[in-house]
């Protein structure tokens, strides 16, 4: 499911595929990886700019 979010599939569709009752559950379970990837990307940018 994380891959679907990373590929830009809207969260409400990932929610339906995962059969979660609430999109917040989907995001809490799967979006953290996406946030970690963003943080890593920002860290790399910061390291590059130093």
C-alpha positions in Angstrom: 0.0 0.0 0.0 2.9 2.3 0.7 4.0 1.8 -2.9 0.6 2.9 -4.1 0.9 6.1 -2.1 4.4 6.7 -3.4 3.1 6.2 -6.9 0.6 9.0 -6.4 -2.5 7.0 -5.9 -5.0 9.1 -3.9 -5.3 8.0 -0.3 -9.0 7.4 -0.6 -8.4 4.8 -3.3 -5.7 3.1 -1.2 -8.1 3.1 1.7 -10.7 1.3 -0.5 -8.1 -1.2 -1.7 -6.9 -1.9 1.8 -10.6 -2.0 3.0 -10.0 0.4 5.8 -13.0 2.0 7.3 -11.3 5.4 7.6 -8.6 7.1 5.5 -6.8 8.2 8.6 -6.1 4.6 9.4 -4.6 4.1 6.0 -2.4 7.2 6.3 -1.3 6.3 9.8 -0.2 2.8 8.7 1.3 3.5 5.3 2.2 7.1 5.0 4.9 7.1 7.6 7.3 5.5 5.1 6.6 8.2 2.7 7.3 10.8 5.3 10.6 9.0 6.2 11.6 9.2 2.5 10.8 12.9 2.4 12.9 13.5 5.5 15.8 11.6 3.9 15.5 13.6 0.7 15.5 16.9 2.7 18.6 15.7 4.6 20.4 14.9 1.4 19.5 18.3 0.1 20.8 20.0 3.3 24.0 18.0 3.1 24.5 19.0 -0.5 24.0 22.7 0.3 26.5 22.7 3.2 
